[in-house]
Amino acid sequence: MVKFTNEETQSLPAVMRALAPEMERIGWERPLGQLSRGDMQQLIVTTINAFRAEMSKITLEDEIPF
């Protein structure tokens, strides 16, 4: 199992919020094996973009201004 940093763990709620509309569009009841390639790629892109954005936000909040 992958061990997340505190910042990565803090970013997970934002990722879940970003994924919810995509899952709503796809259908929550659909098994992953039935997703089209485009749907799967969209889930991956949404996840990565949300994760990066939230990690950037967290990093900026943690910086010490000089």
MDTraj code that builds the backbone (N, CA, C; nanometers):
import mdtraj as md
import numpy as np

residues = "MET VAL LYS PHE THR ASN GLU GLU THR GLN SER LEU PRO ALA VAL MET ARG ALA LEU ALA PRO GLU MET GLU ARG ILE GLY TRP GLU ARG PRO LEU GLY GLN LEU SER ARG GLY ASP MET GLN GLN LEU ILE VAL THR THR ILE ASN ALA PHE ARG ALA GLU MET SER LYS ILE THR LEU GLU ASP GLU ILE PRO PHE".split()
xyz = np.array([
    [0.0833, -0.1172, 0.0000],
    [0.0000, 0.0000, 0.0000],
    [0.0882, 0.1241, 0.0000],
    [0.0466, 0.2231, -0.0756],
    [0.1200, 0.3481, -0.0858],
    [0.0960, 0.4312, 0.0396],
    [0.2027, 0.4872, 0.0924],
    [0.1908, 0.5737, 0.2095],
    [0.1876, 0.7186, 0.1621],
    [0.0802, 0.7896, 0.1952],
    [0.0626, 0.9284, 0.1540],
    [0.1252, 1.0220, 0.2560],
    [0.1721, 1.1364, 0.2059],
    [0.2164, 1.2419, 0.2961],
    [0.0916, 1.3085, 0.3541],
    [0.1110, 1.3921, 0.4571],
    [-0.0029, 1.4655, 0.5148],
    [-0.0707, 1.5524, 0.4094],
    [0.0105, 1.6190, 0.3257],
    [-0.0438, 1.7063, 0.2221],
    [-0.1252, 1.6270, 0.1198],
    [-0.0754, 1.5116, 0.0813],
    [-0.1479, 1.4276, -0.0143],
    [-0.2813, 1.3820, 0.0442],
    [-0.2801, 1.3449, 0.1705],
    [-0.4031, 1.3040, 0.2376],
    [-0.5015, 1.4206, 0.2442],
    [-0.4505, 1.5396, 0.2702],
    [-0.5363, 1.6582, 0.2752],
    [-0.5993, 1.6890, 0.1399],
    [-0.5341, 1.6492, 0.0317],
    [-0.5851, 1.6793, -0.1021],
    [-0.6970, 1.5845, -0.1465],
    [-0.7127, 1.4723, -0.0812],
    [-0.8099, 1.3720, -0.1256],
    [-0.9547, 1.4214, -0.1297],
    [-1.0027, 1.4975, -0.0315],
    [-1.1408, 1.5467, -0.0429],
    [-1.1652, 1.6310, -0.1682],
    [-1.0679, 1.7137, -0.2060],
    [-1.0826, 1.7950, -0.3269],
    [-1.0879, 1.7066, -0.4516],
    [-1.0084, 1.6016, -0.4519],
    [-1.0110, 1.5075, -0.5648],
    [-1.1470, 1.4393, -0.5724],
    [-1.2000, 1.3972, -0.4600],
    [-1.3313, 1.3318, -0.4598],
    [-1.4409, 1.4268, -0.5071],
    [-1.4316, 1.5542, -0.4655],
    [-1.5307, 1.6532, -0.5111],
    [-1.5225, 1.6719, -0.6623],
    [-1.4013, 1.6701, -0.7171],
    [-1.3838, 1.6860, -0.8620],
    [-1.4342, 1.5638, -0.9383],
    [-1.4191, 1.4461, -0.8797],
    [-1.4612, 1.3225, -0.9468],
    [-1.6118, 1.3012, -0.9434],
    [-1.6782, 1.3563, -0.8444],
    [-1.8221, 1.3324, -0.8286],
    [-1.9038, 1.3684, -0.9531],
    [-1.8836, 1.4859, -1.0148],
    [-1.9620, 1.5157, -1.1346],
    [-1.9343, 1.4196, -1.2508],
    [-1.8103, 1.3761, -1.2624],
    [-1.7769, 1.2788, -1.3677],
    [-1.8458, 1.1449, -1.3422],
    [-1.8450, 1.1025, -1.2167],
    [-1.9121, 0.9768, -1.1827],
    [-2.0626, 0.9896, -1.2021],
    [-2.1163, 1.1063, -1.1739],
    [-2.2588, 1.1319, -1.1953],
    [-2.2917, 1.1183, -1.3441],
    [-2.2047, 1.1749, -1.4280],
    [-2.2238, 1.1685, -1.5729],
    [-2.2152, 1.0244, -1.6241],
    [-2.1154, 0.9517, -1.5746],
    [-2.0927, 0.8138, -1.6190],
    [-2.1994, 0.7200, -1.5640],
    [-2.2340, 0.7410, -1.4385],
    [-2.3281, 0.6532, -1.3695],
    [-2.2556, 0.5759, -1.2608],
    [-2.2964, 0.6011, -1.1379],
    [-2.2302, 0.5402, -1.0224],
    [-2.2387, 0.3884, -1.0235],
    [-2.3415, 0.3344, -1.0832],
    [-2.3632, 0.1897, -1.0783],
    [-2.2820, 0.1129, -1.1828],
    [-2.2218, 0.1830, -1.2781],
    [-2.1457, 0.1147, -1.3835],
    [-2.0134, 0.0605, -1.3312],
    [-1.9853, -0.0673, -1.3547],
    [-1.8555, -0.1229, -1.3163],
    [-1.7432, -0.0591, -1.3993],
    [-1.6263, -0.0456, -1.3408],
    [-1.5138, 0.0145, -1.4125],
    [-1.4820, -0.0600, -1.5419],
    [-1.5002, -0.1897, -1.5430],
    [-1.4730, -0.2695, -1.6618],
    [-1.5637, -0.2362, -1.7789],
    [-1.6733, -0.1674, -1.7530],
    [-1.7666, -0.1306, -1.8595],
    [-1.7480, 0.0130, -1.9083],
    [-1.6533, 0.0829, -1.8521],
    [-1.6302, 0.2207, -1.8951],
    [-1.5594, 0.2229, -2.0297],
    [-1.5932, 0.3234, -2.1087],
    [-1.5233, 0.3412, -2.2355],
    [-1.3828, 0.3941, -2.2070],
    [-1.2989, 0.3846, -2.3072],
    [-1.1632, 0.4370, -2.2930],
    [-1.1678, 0.5874, -2.2624],
    [-1.2564, 0.6591, -2.3300],
    [-1.2698, 0.8029, -2.3078],
    [-1.3142, 0.8359, -2.1666],
    [-1.4100, 0.7590, -2.1139],
    [-1.4556, 0.7809, -1.9764],
    [-1.3437, 0.7552, -1.8770],
    [-1.2690, 0.6488, -1.8983],
    [-1.1590, 0.6158, -1.8075],
    [-1.0509, 0.7235, -1.8136],
    [-1.0193, 0.7689, -1.9339],
    [-0.9194, 0.8748, -1.9470],
    [-0.9670, 1.0031, -1.8790],
    [-1.0953, 1.0347, -1.8924],
    [-1.1484, 1.1553, -1.8284],
    [-1.1397, 1.1459, -1.6767],
    [-1.1658, 1.0285, -1.6210],
    [-1.1523, 1.0098, -1.4760],
    [-1.0078, 1.0299, -1.4317],
    [-0.9154, 0.9763, -1.5087],
    [-0.7733, 0.9893, -1.4743],
    [-0.7286, 1.1349, -1.4836],
    [-0.7650, 1.2028, -1.5917],
    [-0.7268, 1.3429, -1.6098],
    [-0.7878, 1.4295, -1.4997],
    [-0.9141, 1.4068, -1.4687],
    [-0.9804, 1.4824, -1.3628],
    [-0.9107, 1.4610, -1.2292],
    [-0.8754, 1.3375, -1.1998],
    [-0.8068, 1.3048, -1.0750],
    [-0.6717, 1.3752, -1.0656],
    [-0.5925, 1.3638, -1.1707],
    [-0.4589, 1.4235, -1.1696],
    [-0.4669, 1.5752, -1.1606],
    [-0.5545, 1.6362, -1.2394],
    [-0.5670, 1.7822, -1.2357],
    [-0.6124, 1.8322, -1.0996],
    [-0.7103, 1.7652, -1.0407],
    [-0.7589, 1.8061, -0.9084],
    [-0.6509, 1.7876, -0.8028],
    [-0.5782, 1.6784, -0.8104],
    [-0.4712, 1.6511, -0.7145],
    [-0.3623, 1.7575, -0.7252],
    [-0.3194, 1.7862, -0.8474],
    [-0.2148, 1.8870, -0.8668],
    [-0.2598, 2.0239, -0.8168],
    [-0.3824, 2.0621, -0.8511],
    [-0.4334, 2.1928, -0.8094],
    [-0.4391, 2.2035, -0.6578],
    [-0.4875, 2.0995, -0.5935],
    [-0.4984, 2.1037, -0.4471],
    [-0.3612, 2.1012, -0.3810],
    [-0.2688, 2.0228, -0.4350],
    [-0.1335, 2.0195, -0.3795],
    [-0.0667, 2.1557, -0.3941],
    [-0.0893, 2.2238, -0.5055],
    [-0.0352, 2.3584, -0.5251],
    [-0.0917, 2.4540, -0.4221],
    [-0.2219, 2.4454, -0.4019],
    [-0.2890, 2.5315, -0.3040],
    [-0.2332, 2.5065, -0.1640],
    [-0.2187, 2.3814, -0.1265],
    [-0.1654, 2.3465, 0.0055],
    [-0.0227, 2.3963, 0.0198],
    [0.0578, 2.3797, -0.0841],
    [0.1969, 2.4239, -0.0800],
    [0.2059, 2.5743, -0.0619],
    [0.1218, 2.6488, -0.1350],
    [0.1218, 2.7948, -0.1216],
    [0.0809, 2.8386, 0.0184],
    [-0.0130, 2.7682, 0.0785],
    [-0.0580, 2.8013, 0.2142],
    [0.0512, 2.7736, 0.3172],
    [0.1363, 2.6740, 0.2893],
    [0.2412, 2.6363, 0.3833],
    [0.3681, 2.7169, 0.3709],
    [0.3837, 2.7945, 0.2626],
    [0.5051, 2.8730, 0.2434],
    [0.5132, 2.9860, 0.3452],
    [0.6333, 3.0144, 0.3857],
    [0.6576, 3.1221, 0.4812],
    [0.6894, 3.2488, 0.4006],
    [0.6074, 3.3521, 0.4142],
    [0.6337, 3.4746, 0.3389],
    [0.7517, 3.5532, 0.3975],
    [0.8373, 3.6005, 0.3094],
    [0.9529, 3.6806, 0.3534],
    [0.9519, 3.8129, 0.2835],
])
top = md.Topology()
chain = top.add_chain()
for i, resn in enumerate(residues, 1):
    res = top.add_residue(resn, chain, resSeq=i)
    for name in ("N", "CA", "C"):
        top.add_atom(name, md.element.get_by_symbol(name[0]), res)
traj = md.Trajectory(xyz[None], top)
